[in-house]
Amino acid sequence: SMLAGLVFATSGFMVMWTNWPQVRVAALIPALFWAVERLLQRTRAFDAVLIAVVVASMVFGGFPVVTGYAIYLATGYLFVRIFLVHRFELRAWLRTVGLAVSGLVVGVLLTMVQLLPFLHFYNQDVLSYRANQALNGLPFSGLLTLIAPNSYGLCVGGQPSITGVNPVELVAY
């Protein structure tokens, strides 16, 4: 576990995005999985509170997309683990899923002090300039950075040789 923690904390994603909120949120992903596993093993209301605290901390971290990905992955983990532990015991499934959902809901409710103003300003902002940006992918040649990190001049001088691409996003981990 110590080695896994060290590898996670020093992974390419965590190092490259250090000065951005993604890392503040991603640093809590192991805590989310720990809270979910603890809920699976103990199935107590307090364990749902732990999930709520971790989810609230992730939302307060300031990058909801990483929080959403982590919750999405933790949900899949939860269902696989429930199946492995309880097979087809409906009562155990309902109790565990109910506690996990309640932890998630309480976690989101704890962050309403941040989410409600965000929603208010989000609805008033003009975001049309971002239309279809998600459809624009990174160039396939960016995978070259897996074996030659300096191939686009990303690590030396900070000047990429490909324009129109975020230099940090172009580095493959």
Disulfide bonds with the S-S distance in Angstrom:
none
